[in-house]
Amino acid sequence: MREKSWKYIVTFQTTTAAMAFESLCLQKEVPGRLIPVPKELSSGCGLAWCVPFEEADIVDELIKNEKPQYDKASKVWH
């Protein structure tokens, strides 16, 4: 069983936006992965980018610089 820890979650309005963000993160070597949106959150497309909370600053900077379409970023216990 995976140990629970705080995660930083970015949600998207569309599947296309989620996949574009995944591609951008892979290209820039930003950690994380696409996951189904946790039940505590809601999202238009049902996909979210998940990173350890310690990596949140890297993702925030990427969002600020690249301006992808996203709904919100949240801290969740997952």
mmCIF file as gemmi writes it, N, C-alpha and C atoms, coordinates in Angstrom:
data_model
loop_
_atom_site.group_PDB
_atom_site.id
_atom_site.type_symbol
_atom_site.label_atom_id
_atom_site.label_alt_id
_atom_site.label_comp_id
_atom_site.label_asym_id
_atom_site.label_entity_id
_atom_site.label_seq_id
_atom_site.pdbx_PDB_ins_code
_atom_site.Cartn_x
_atom_site.Cartn_y
_atom_site.Cartn_z
_atom_site.occupancy
_atom_site.B_iso_or_equiv
_atom_site.pdbx_formal_charge
_atom_site.auth_seq_id
_atom_site.auth_asym_id
_atom_site.pdbx_PDB_model_num
ATOM 1 N N . MET Axp A 1 ? 0.836 -1.181 0 1 0 ? 1 A 1
ATOM 2 C CA . MET Axp A 1 ? 0 0 0 1 0 ? 1 A 1
ATOM 3 C C . MET Axp A 1 ? 0.88 1.243 0 1 0 ? 1 A 1
ATOM 4 N N . ARG Axp A 2 ? 0.522 2.218 -0.792 1 0 ? 2 A 1
ATOM 5 C CA . ARG Axp A 2 ? 1.266 3.457 -0.898 1 0 ? 2 A 1
ATOM 6 C C . ARG Axp A 2 ? 1.081 4.327 0.344 1 0 ? 2 A 1
ATOM 7 N N . GLU Axp A 3 ? 2.167 4.907 0.823 1 0 ? 3 A 1
ATOM 8 C CA . GLU Axp A 3 ? 2.1 5.791 1.979 1 0 ? 3 A 1
ATOM 9 C C . GLU Axp A 3 ? 1.402 7.094 1.589 1 0 ? 3 A 1
ATOM 10 N N . LYS Axp A 4 ? 0.471 7.558 2.421 1 0 ? 4 A 1
ATOM 11 C CA . LYS Axp A 4 ? -0.249 8.794 2.121 1 0 ? 4 A 1
ATOM 12 C C . LYS Axp A 4 ? 0.64 9.995 2.412 1 0 ? 4 A 1
ATOM 13 N N . SER Axp A 5 ? 0.54 11 1.537 1 0 ? 5 A 1
ATOM 14 C CA . SER Axp A 5 ? 1.295 12.23 1.723 1 0 ? 5 A 1
ATOM 15 C C . SER Axp A 5 ? 0.562 13.348 0.996 1 0 ? 5 A 1
ATOM 16 N N . TRP Axp A 6 ? 0.941 14.594 1.286 1 0 ? 6 A 1
ATOM 17 C CA . TRP Axp A 6 ? 0.327 15.733 0.623 1 0 ? 6 A 1
ATOM 18 C C . TRP Axp A 6 ? 0.776 15.77 -0.833 1 0 ? 6 A 1
ATOM 19 N N . LYS Axp A 7 ? -0.186 16.03 -1.716 1 0 ? 7 A 1
ATOM 20 C CA . LYS Axp A 7 ? 0.086 16.146 -3.152 1 0 ? 7 A 1
ATOM 21 C C . LYS Axp A 7 ? -0.431 17.497 -3.637 1 0 ? 7 A 1
ATOM 22 N N . TYR Axp A 8 ? 0.141 17.968 -4.702 1 0 ? 8 A 1
ATOM 23 C CA . TYR Axp A 8 ? -0.296 19.198 -5.343 1 0 ? 8 A 1
ATOM 24 C C . TYR Axp A 8 ? -0.995 18.786 -6.632 1 0 ? 8 A 1
ATOM 25 N N . ILE Axp A 9 ? -2.228 19.209 -6.805 1 0 ? 9 A 1
ATOM 26 C CA . ILE Axp A 9 ? -3.07 18.764 -7.909 1 0 ? 9 A 1
ATOM 27 C C . ILE Axp A 9 ? -3.453 19.961 -8.776 1 0 ? 9 A 1
ATOM 28 N N . VAL Axp A 10 ? -3.279 19.814 -10.089 1 0 ? 10 A 1
ATOM 29 C CA . VAL Axp A 10 ? -3.722 20.821 -11.049 1 0 ? 10 A 1
ATOM 30 C C . VAL Axp A 10 ? -4.823 20.181 -11.887 1 0 ? 10 A 1
ATOM 31 N N . THR Axp A 11 ? -5.995 20.819 -11.957 1 0 ? 11 A 1
ATOM 32 C CA . THR Axp A 11 ? -7.097 20.28 -12.744 1 0 ? 11 A 1
ATOM 33 C C . THR Axp A 11 ? -7.25 21.064 -14.042 1 0 ? 11 A 1
ATOM 34 N N . PHE Axp A 12 ? -7.947 20.475 -14.991 1 0 ? 12 A 1
ATOM 35 C CA . PHE Axp A 12 ? -8.079 21.041 -16.332 1 0 ? 12 A 1
ATOM 36 C C . PHE Axp A 12 ? -9.529 21.017 -16.781 1 0 ? 12 A 1
ATOM 37 N N . GLN Axp A 13 ? -9.891 21.944 -17.655 1 0 ? 13 A 1
ATOM 38 C CA . GLN Axp A 13 ? -11.249 21.996 -18.187 1 0 ? 13 A 1
ATOM 39 C C . GLN Axp A 13 ? -11.452 20.97 -19.291 1 0 ? 13 A 1
ATOM 40 N N . THR Axp A 14 ? -10.387 20.628 -20.012 1 0 ? 14 A 1
ATOM 41 C CA . THR Axp A 14 ? -10.52 19.695 -21.129 1 0 ? 14 A 1
ATOM 42 C C . THR Axp A 14 ? -9.416 18.644 -21.076 1 0 ? 14 A 1
ATOM 43 N N . THR Axp A 15 ? -9.697 17.504 -21.687 1 0 ? 15 A 1
ATOM 44 C CA . THR Axp A 15 ? -8.696 16.446 -21.786 1 0 ? 15 A 1
ATOM 45 C C . THR Axp A 15 ? -7.512 16.915 -22.621 1 0 ? 15 A 1
ATOM 46 N N . THR Axp A 16 ? -7.786 17.702 -23.648 1 0 ? 16 A 1
ATOM 47 C CA . THR Axp A 16 ? -6.723 18.238 -24.503 1 0 ? 16 A 1
ATOM 48 C C . THR Axp A 16 ? -5.755 19.096 -23.691 1 0 ? 16 A 1
ATOM 49 N N . ALA Axp A 17 ? -6.279 19.937 -22.803 1 0 ? 17 A 1
ATOM 50 C CA . ALA Axp A 17 ? -5.425 20.779 -21.958 1 0 ? 17 A 1
ATOM 51 C C . ALA Axp A 17 ? -4.59 19.92 -21.017 1 0 ? 17 A 1
ATOM 52 N N . ALA Axp A 18 ? -5.18 18.866 -20.466 1 0 ? 18 A 1
ATOM 53 C CA . ALA Axp A 18 ? -4.449 17.969 -19.569 1 0 ? 18 A 1
ATOM 54 C C . ALA Axp A 18 ? -3.312 17.284 -20.311 1 0 ? 18 A 1
ATOM 55 N N . MET Axp A 19 ? -3.589 16.816 -21.509 1 0 ? 19 A 1
ATOM 56 C CA . MET Axp A 19 ? -2.559 16.125 -22.287 1 0 ? 19 A 1
ATOM 57 C C . MET Axp A 19 ? -1.47 17.093 -22.746 1 0 ? 19 A 1
ATOM 58 N N . ALA Axp A 20 ? -1.841 18.322 -23.078 1 0 ? 20 A 1
ATOM 59 C CA . ALA Axp A 20 ? -0.85 19.329 -23.465 1 0 ? 20 A 1
ATOM 60 C C . ALA Axp A 20 ? 0.048 19.669 -22.275 1 0 ? 20 A 1
ATOM 61 N N . PHE Axp A 21 ? -0.535 19.754 -21.082 1 0 ? 21 A 1
ATOM 62 C CA . PHE Axp A 21 ? 0.248 20.047 -19.882 1 0 ? 21 A 1
ATOM 63 C C . PHE Axp A 21 ? 1.19 18.894 -19.567 1 0 ? 21 A 1
ATOM 64 N N . GLU Axp A 22 ? 0.709 17.661 -19.737 1 0 ? 22 A 1
ATOM 65 C CA . GLU Axp A 22 ? 1.568 16.491 -19.525 1 0 ? 22 A 1
ATOM 66 C C . GLU Axp A 22 ? 2.759 16.533 -20.485 1 0 ? 22 A 1
ATOM 67 N N . SER Axp A 23 ? 2.497 16.838 -21.742 1 0 ? 23 A 1
ATOM 68 C CA . SER Axp A 23 ? 3.561 16.92 -22.741 1 0 ? 23 A 1
ATOM 69 C C . SER Axp A 23 ? 4.569 18.009 -22.382 1 0 ? 23 A 1
ATOM 70 N N . LEU Axp A 24 ? 4.068 19.157 -21.95 1 0 ? 24 A 1
ATOM 71 C CA . LEU Axp A 24 ? 4.936 20.269 -21.554 1 0 ? 24 A 1
ATOM 72 C C . LEU Axp A 24 ? 5.798 19.87 -20.357 1 0 ? 24 A 1
ATOM 73 N N . CYS Axp A 25 ? 5.201 19.209 -19.367 1 0 ? 25 A 1
ATOM 74 C CA . CYS Axp A 25 ? 5.956 18.788 -18.179 1 0 ? 25 A 1
ATOM 75 C C . CYS Axp A 25 ? 7.024 17.76 -18.539 1 0 ? 25 A 1
ATOM 76 N N . LEU Axp A 26 ? 6.699 16.837 -19.427 1 0 ? 26 A 1
ATOM 77 C CA . LEU Axp A 26 ? 7.704 15.857 -19.85 1 0 ? 26 A 1
ATOM 78 C C . LEU Axp A 26 ? 8.847 16.538 -20.592 1 0 ? 26 A 1
ATOM 79 N N . GLN Axp A 27 ? 8.499 17.497 -21.447 1 0 ? 27 A 1
ATOM 80 C CA . GLN Axp A 27 ? 9.513 18.232 -22.213 1 0 ? 27 A 1
ATOM 81 C C . GLN Axp A 27 ? 10.434 19.031 -21.292 1 0 ? 27 A 1
ATOM 82 N N . LYS Axp A 28 ? 9.865 19.652 -20.252 1 0 ? 28 A 1
ATOM 83 C CA . LYS Axp A 28 ? 10.642 20.493 -19.326 1 0 ? 28 A 1
ATOM 84 C C . LYS Axp A 28 ? 11.187 19.691 -18.14 1 0 ? 28 A 1
ATOM 85 N N . GLU Axp A 29 ? 10.948 18.376 -18.139 1 0 ? 29 A 1
ATOM 86 C CA . GLU Axp A 29 ? 11.399 17.49 -17.066 1 0 ? 29 A 1
ATOM 87 C C . GLU Axp A 29 ? 10.851 17.888 -15.7 1 0 ? 29 A 1
ATOM 88 N N . VAL Axp A 30 ? 9.579 18.281 -15.694 1 0 ? 30 A 1
ATOM 89 C CA . VAL Axp A 30 ? 8.877 18.62 -14.459 1 0 ? 30 A 1
ATOM 90 C C . VAL Axp A 30 ? 8.283 17.321 -13.911 1 0 ? 30 A 1
ATOM 91 N N . PRO Axp A 31 ? 8.488 17.038 -12.628 1 0 ? 31 A 1
ATOM 92 C CA . PRO Axp A 31 ? 7.974 15.786 -12.08 1 0 ? 31 A 1
ATOM 93 C C . PRO Axp A 31 ? 6.453 15.763 -12.037 1 0 ? 31 A 1
ATOM 94 N N . GLY Axp A 32 ? 5.9 14.564 -11.962 1 0 ? 32 A 1
ATOM 95 C CA . GLY Axp A 32 ? 4.461 14.403 -11.804 1 0 ? 32 A 1
ATOM 96 C C . GLY Axp A 32 ? 3.886 13.437 -12.806 1 0 ? 32 A 1
ATOM 97 N N . ARG Axp A 33 ? 2.549 13.282 -12.739 1 0 ? 33 A 1
ATOM 98 C CA . ARG Axp A 33 ? 1.86 12.383 -13.656 1 0 ? 33 A 1
ATOM 99 C C . ARG Axp A 33 ? 0.383 12.74 -13.695 1 0 ? 33 A 1
ATOM 100 N N . LEU Axp A 34 ? -0.281 12.33 -14.79 1 0 ? 34 A 1
ATOM 101 C CA . LEU Axp A 34 ? -1.726 12.499 -14.886 1 0 ? 34 A 1
ATOM 102 C C . LEU Axp A 34 ? -2.41 11.426 -14.057 1 0 ? 34 A 1
ATOM 103 N N . ILE Axp A 35 ? -3.45 11.841 -13.33 1 0 ? 35 A 1
ATOM 104 C CA . ILE Axp A 35 ? -4.236 10.921 -12.515 1 0 ? 35 A 1
ATOM 105 C C . ILE Axp A 35 ? -5.713 11.275 -12.693 1 0 ? 35 A 1
ATOM 106 N N . PRO Axp A 36 ? -6.612 10.371 -12.318 1 0 ? 36 A 1
ATOM 107 C CA . PRO Axp A 36 ? -8.026 10.756 -12.246 1 0 ? 36 A 1
ATOM 108 C C . PRO Axp A 36 ? -8.187 11.803 -11.141 1 0 ? 36 A 1
ATOM 109 N N . VAL Axp A 37 ? -9.078 12.759 -11.34 1 0 ? 37 A 1
ATOM 110 C CA . VAL Axp A 37 ? -9.284 13.797 -10.33 1 0 ? 37 A 1
ATOM 111 C C . VAL Axp A 37 ? -9.762 13.137 -9.032 1 0 ? 37 A 1
ATOM 112 N N . PRO Axp A 38 ? -9.113 13.459 -7.899 1 0 ? 38 A 1
ATOM 113 C CA . PRO Axp A 38 ? -9.561 12.905 -6.616 1 0 ? 38 A 1
ATOM 114 C C . PRO Axp A 38 ? -11.009 13.312 -6.319 1 0 ? 38 A 1
ATOM 115 N N . LYS Axp A 39 ? -11.717 12.458 -5.609 1 0 ? 39 A 1
ATOM 116 C CA . LYS Axp A 39 ? -13.13 12.713 -5.335 1 0 ? 39 A 1
ATOM 117 C C . LYS Axp A 39 ? -13.363 13.998 -4.539 1 0 ? 39 A 1
ATOM 118 N N . GLU Axp A 40 ? -12.328 14.51 -3.849 1 0 ? 40 A 1
ATOM 119 C CA . GLU Axp A 40 ? -12.474 15.742 -3.066 1 0 ? 40 A 1
ATOM 120 C C . GLU Axp A 40 ? -12.547 16.981 -3.961 1 0 ? 40 A 1
ATOM 121 N N . LEU Axp A 41 ? -12.159 16.834 -5.214 1 0 ? 41 A 1
ATOM 122 C CA . LEU Axp A 41 ? -12.133 17.945 -6.161 1 0 ? 41 A 1
ATOM 123 C C . LEU Axp A 41 ? -13.101 17.668 -7.304 1 0 ? 41 A 1
ATOM 124 N N . SER Axp A 42 ? -13.356 18.687 -8.109 1 0 ? 42 A 1
ATOM 125 C CA . SER Axp A 42 ? -14.137 18.465 -9.324 1 0 ? 42 A 1
ATOM 126 C C . SER Axp A 42 ? -13.401 19.126 -10.477 1 0 ? 42 A 1
ATOM 127 N N . SER Axp A 43 ? -13.613 18.605 -11.667 1 0 ? 43 A 1
ATOM 128 C CA . SER Axp A 43 ? -12.919 19.121 -12.845 1 0 ? 43 A 1
ATOM 129 C C . SER Axp A 43 ? -13.748 18.822 -14.075 1 0 ? 43 A 1
ATOM 130 N N . GLY Axp A 44 ? -13.575 19.66 -15.086 1 0 ? 44 A 1
ATOM 131 C CA . GLY Axp A 44 ? -14.321 19.489 -16.312 1 0 ? 44 A 1
ATOM 132 C C . GLY Axp A 44 ? -14.001 18.201 -17.046 1 0 ? 44 A 1
ATOM 133 N N . CYS Axp A 45 ? -12.731 17.781 -17.039 1 0 ? 45 A 1
ATOM 134 C CA . CYS Axp A 45 ? -12.361 16.625 -17.865 1 0 ? 45 A 1
ATOM 135 C C . CYS Axp A 45 ? -12.095 15.36 -17.06 1 0 ? 45 A 1
ATOM 136 N N . GLY Axp A 46 ? -11.94 15.463 -15.755 1 0 ? 46 A 1
ATOM 137 C CA . GLY Axp A 46 ? -11.698 14.272 -14.946 1 0 ? 46 A 1
ATOM 138 C C . GLY Axp A 46 ? -10.241 13.89 -14.801 1 0 ? 46 A 1
ATOM 139 N N . LEU Axp A 47 ? -9.32 14.656 -15.417 1 0 ? 47 A 1
ATOM 140 C CA . LEU Axp A 47 ? -7.884 14.393 -15.288 1 0 ? 47 A 1
ATOM 141 C C . LEU Axp A 47 ? -7.215 15.507 -14.502 1 0 ? 47 A 1
ATOM 142 N N . ALA Axp A 48 ? -6.143 15.161 -13.805 1 0 ? 48 A 1
ATOM 143 C CA . ALA Axp A 48 ? -5.392 16.137 -13.023 1 0 ? 48 A 1
ATOM 144 C C . ALA Axp A 48 ? -3.91 15.79 -13.088 1 0 ? 48 A 1
ATOM 145 N N . TRP Axp A 49 ? -3.061 16.8 -12.93 1 0 ? 49 A 1
ATOM 146 C CA . TRP Axp A 49 ? -1.616 16.594 -12.83 1 0 ? 49 A 1
ATOM 147 C C . TRP Axp A 49 ? -1.286 16.547 -11.353 1 0 ? 49 A 1
ATOM 148 N N . CYS Axp A 50 ? -0.554 15.543 -10.939 1 0 ? 50 A 1
ATOM 149 C CA . CYS Axp A 50 ? -0.254 15.316 -9.531 1 0 ? 50 A 1
ATOM 150 C C . CYS Axp A 50 ? 1.249 15.319 -9.309 1 0 ? 50 A 1
ATOM 151 N N . VAL Axp A 51 ? 1.708 16.092 -8.335 1 0 ? 51 A 1
ATOM 152 C CA . VAL Axp A 51 ? 3.124 16.105 -7.948 1 0 ? 51 A 1
ATOM 153 C C . VAL Axp A 51 ? 3.209 16.09 -6.428 1 0 ? 51 A 1
ATOM 154 N N . PRO Axp A 52 ? 4.328 15.612 -5.88 1 0 ? 52 A 1
ATOM 155 C CA . PRO Axp A 52 ? 4.527 15.758 -4.435 1 0 ? 52 A 1
ATOM 156 C C . PRO Axp A 52 ? 4.456 17.246 -4.068 1 0 ? 52 A 1
ATOM 157 N N . PHE Axp A 53 ? 3.9 17.534 -2.905 1 0 ? 53 A 1
ATOM 158 C CA . PHE Axp A 53 ? 3.696 18.931 -2.527 1 0 ? 53 A 1
ATOM 159 C C . PHE Axp A 53 ? 5.001 19.721 -2.505 1 0 ? 53 A 1
ATOM 160 N N . GLU Axp A 54 ? 6.111 19.045 -2.25 1 0 ? 54 A 1
ATOM 161 C CA . GLU Axp A 54 ? 7.409 19.722 -2.215 1 0 ? 54 A 1
ATOM 162 C C . GLU Axp A 54 ? 7.796 20.278 -3.589 1 0 ? 54 A 1
ATOM 163 N N . GLU Axp A 55 ? 7.185 19.774 -4.656 1 0 ? 55 A 1
ATOM 164 C CA . GLU Axp A 55 ? 7.486 20.199 -6.027 1 0 ? 55 A 1
ATOM 165 C C . GLU Axp A 55 ? 6.495 21.252 -6.543 1 0 ? 55 A 1
ATOM 166 N N . ALA Axp A 56 ? 5.599 21.727 -5.693 1 0 ? 56 A 1
ATOM 167 C CA . ALA Axp A 56 ? 4.544 22.644 -6.118 1 0 ? 56 A 1
ATOM 168 C C . ALA Axp A 56 ? 5.094 23.92 -6.743 1 0 ? 56 A 1
ATOM 169 N N . ASP Axp A 57 ? 6.198 24.44 -6.23 1 0 ? 57 A 1
ATOM 170 C CA . ASP Axp A 57 ? 6.764 25.686 -6.767 1 0 ? 57 A 1
ATOM 171 C C . ASP Axp A 57 ? 7.168 25.536 -8.23 1 0 ? 57 A 1
ATOM 172 N N . ILE Axp A 58 ? 7.691 24.372 -8.603 1 0 ? 58 A 1
ATOM 173 C CA . ILE Axp A 58 ? 8.097 24.133 -9.991 1 0 ? 58 A 1
ATOM 174 C C . ILE Axp A 58 ? 6.874 24.185 -10.905 1 0 ? 58 A 1
ATOM 175 N N . VAL Axp A 59 ? 5.794 23.544 -10.482 1 0 ? 59 A 1
ATOM 176 C CA . VAL Axp A 59 ? 4.568 23.525 -11.281 1 0 ? 59 A 1
ATOM 177 C C . VAL Axp A 59 ? 3.951 24.924 -11.349 1 0 ? 59 A 1
ATOM 178 N N . ASP Axp A 60 ? 3.92 25.633 -10.228 1 0 ? 60 A 1
ATOM 179 C CA . ASP Axp A 60 ? 3.391 27.008 -10.225 1 0 ? 60 A 1
ATOM 180 C C . ASP Axp A 60 ? 4.155 27.894 -11.199 1 0 ? 60 A 1
ATOM 181 N N . GLU Axp A 61 ? 5.456 27.776 -11.208 1 0 ? 61 A 1
ATOM 182 C CA . GLU Axp A 61 ? 6.289 28.579 -12.109 1 0 ? 61 A 1
ATOM 183 C C . GLU Axp A 61 ? 5.996 28.229 -13.569 1 0 ? 61 A 1
ATOM 184 N N . LEU Axp A 62 ? 5.835 26.96 -13.855 1 0 ? 62 A 1
ATOM 185 C CA . LEU Axp A 62 ? 5.509 26.529 -15.209 1 0 ? 62 A 1
ATOM 186 C C . LEU Axp A 62 ? 4.158 27.091 -15.644 1 0 ? 62 A 1
ATOM 187 N N . ILE Axp A 63 ? 3.175 27.015 -14.777 1 0 ? 63 A 1
ATOM 188 C CA . ILE Axp A 63 ? 1.846 27.56 -15.093 1 0 ? 63 A 1
ATOM 189 C C . ILE Axp A 63 ? 1.936 29.058 -15.341 1 0 ? 63 A 1
ATOM 190 N N . LYS Axp A 64 ? 2.673 29.755 -14.503 1 0 ? 64 A 1
ATOM 191 C CA . LYS Axp A 64 ? 2.809 31.201 -14.643 1 0 ? 64 A 1
ATOM 192 C C . LYS Axp A 64 ? 3.502 31.574 -15.953 1 0 ? 64 A 1
ATOM 193 N N . ASN Axp A 65 ? 4.53 30.843 -16.324 1 0 ? 65 A 1
ATOM 194 C CA . ASN Axp A 65 ? 5.306 31.174 -17.524 1 0 ? 65 A 1
ATOM 195 C C . ASN Axp A 65 ? 4.661 30.704 -18.814 1 0 ? 65 A 1
ATOM 196 N N . GLU Axp A 66 ? 4.041 29.545 -18.795 1 0 ? 66 A 1
ATOM 197 C CA . GLU Axp A 66 ? 3.496 28.949 -20.015 1 0 ? 66 A 1
ATOM 198 C C . GLU Axp A 66 ? 2.019 29.262 -20.22 1 0 ? 66 A 1
ATOM 199 N N . LYS Axp A 67 ? 1.339 29.65 -19.171 1 0 ? 67 A 1
ATOM 200 C CA . LYS Axp A 67 ? -0.076 29.99 -19.194 1 0 ? 67 A 1
ATOM 201 C C . LYS Axp A 67 ? -0.974 28.924 -19.834 1 0 ? 67 A 1
ATOM 202 N N . PRO Axp A 68 ? -0.847 27.656 -19.417 1 0 ? 68 A 1
ATOM 203 C CA . PRO Axp A 68 ? -1.786 26.655 -19.929 1 0 ? 68 A 1
ATOM 204 C C . PRO Axp A 68 ? -3.167 26.878 -19.324 1 0 ? 68 A 1
ATOM 205 N N . GLN Axp A 69 ? -4.173 26.304 -19.915 1 0 ? 69 A 1
ATOM 206 C CA . GLN Axp A 69 ? -5.52 26.399 -19.359 1 0 ? 69 A 1
ATOM 207 C C . GLN Axp A 69 ? -5.634 25.411 -18.211 1 0 ? 69 A 1
ATOM 208 N N . TYR Axp A 70 ? -5.985 25.894 -17.054 1 0 ? 70 A 1
ATOM 209 C CA . TYR Axp A 70 ? -6.173 25.03 -15.897 1 0 ? 70 A 1
ATOM 210 C C . TYR Axp A 70 ? -7.268 25.62 -15.037 1 0 ? 70 A 1
ATOM 211 N N . ASP Axp A 71 ? -7.898 24.783 -14.253 1 0 ? 71 A 1
ATOM 212 C CA . ASP Axp A 71 ? -8.967 25.24 -13.366 1 0 ? 71 A 1
ATOM 213 C C . ASP Axp A 71 ? -8.408 25.798 -12.067 1 0 ? 71 A 1
ATOM 214 N N . LYS Axp A 72 ? -7.644 24.984 -11.4 1 0 ? 72 A 1
ATOM 215 C CA . LYS Axp A 72 ? -7.11 25.382 -10.097 1 0 ? 72 A 1
ATOM 216 C C . LYS Axp A 72 ? -6.037 24.403 -9.676 1 0 ? 72 A 1
ATOM 217 N N . ALA Axp A 73 ? -5.257 24.818 -8.728 1 0 ? 73 A 1
ATOM 218 C CA . ALA Axp A 73 ? -4.275 23.926 -8.122 1 0 ? 73 A 1
ATOM 219 C C . ALA Axp A 73 ? -4.664 23.787 -6.651 1 0 ? 73 A 1
ATOM 220 N N . SER Axp A 74 ? -4.586 22.592 -6.131 1 0 ? 74 A 1
ATOM 221 C CA . SER Axp A 74 ? -5.032 22.331 -4.776 1 0 ? 74 A 1
ATOM 222 C C . SER Axp A 74 ? -4.082 21.387 -4.061 1 0 ? 74 A 1
ATOM 223 N N . LYS Axp A 75 ? -4.053 21.537 -2.755 1 0 ? 75 A 1
ATOM 224 C CA . LYS Axp A 75 ? -3.293 20.615 -1.917 1 0 ? 75 A 1
ATOM 225 C C . LYS Axp A 75 ? -4.275 19.575 -1.407 1 0 ? 75 A 1
ATOM 226 N N . VAL Axp A 76 ? -4.017 18.309 -1.667 1 0 ? 76 A 1
ATOM 227 C CA . VAL Axp A 76 ? -4.909 17.249 -1.173 1 0 ? 76 A 1
ATOM 228 C C . VAL Axp A 76 ? -4.088 16.125 -0.56 1 0 ? 76 A 1
ATOM 229 N N . TRP Axp A 77 ? -4.706 15.419 0.343 1 0 ? 77 A 1
ATOM 230 C CA . TRP Axp A 77 ? -4.117 14.227 0.967 1 0 ? 77 A 1
ATOM 231 C C . TRP Axp A 77 ? -4.485 13.058 0.085 1 0 ? 77 A 1
ATOM 232 N N . HIS Axp A 78 ? -3.488 12.438 -0.525 1 0 ? 78 A 1
ATOM 233 C CA . HIS Axp A 78 ? -3.795 11.383 -1.492 1 0 ? 78 A 1
ATOM 234 C C . HIS Axp A 78 ? -2.821 10.235 -1.355 1 0 ? 78 A 1
